[in-house]
């Protein structure tokens, strides 16, 4: 079950029932924190966007009672059965023409290892002058075709910054 926000505005983490080895989960940002790439503060919704009003907003927030929490948890546990629909036959998929597969590890210098990931500078962030700390890009140690920029750069942006753009028409079938 992938959890989403509830009607009460509560977002549930983690959003996955499980992760396979090497998969990335969700990043969680703290309120009033500052985004490292764009130096913008994360605000609470419902108050003006300045620190004094944000802190005053926090003082007005009521604590969640045990009964209310129990009701919310019970509500989250209720699953709806999706309507069954007829599946149309899918066309036969064919492998694309053989080409040398892109390996990001051939193009970057790893700075350190953290858990199951290599951590290094994101080429796209670096090209735009945003990755000053040099740790926006995480690459799975076990499956290096899985990589993610924590500042939001897409694989297309990263590949373009490396001078190895994803070939036209291959975006849908390219895995790394």
HELIX and SHEET records of a PDB file:
HELIX    1   1 UNK A   51  UNK A   60  1                                  10    
HELIX    2   2 UNK A   66  UNK A   77  1                                  12    
HELIX    3   3 UNK A  104  UNK A  106  5                                   3    
HELIX    4   4 UNK A  123  UNK A  127  1                                   5    
HELIX    5   5 UNK A  155  UNK A  161  1                                   7    
SHEET    1   A 4 UNK A 112  UNK A 114  0                                        
SHEET    2   A 4 UNK A 117  UNK A 120 -1                                        
SHEET    3   A 4 UNK A 137  UNK A 140 -1                                        
SHEET    4   A 4 UNK A 147  UNK A 149 -1                                        
END                                                                             
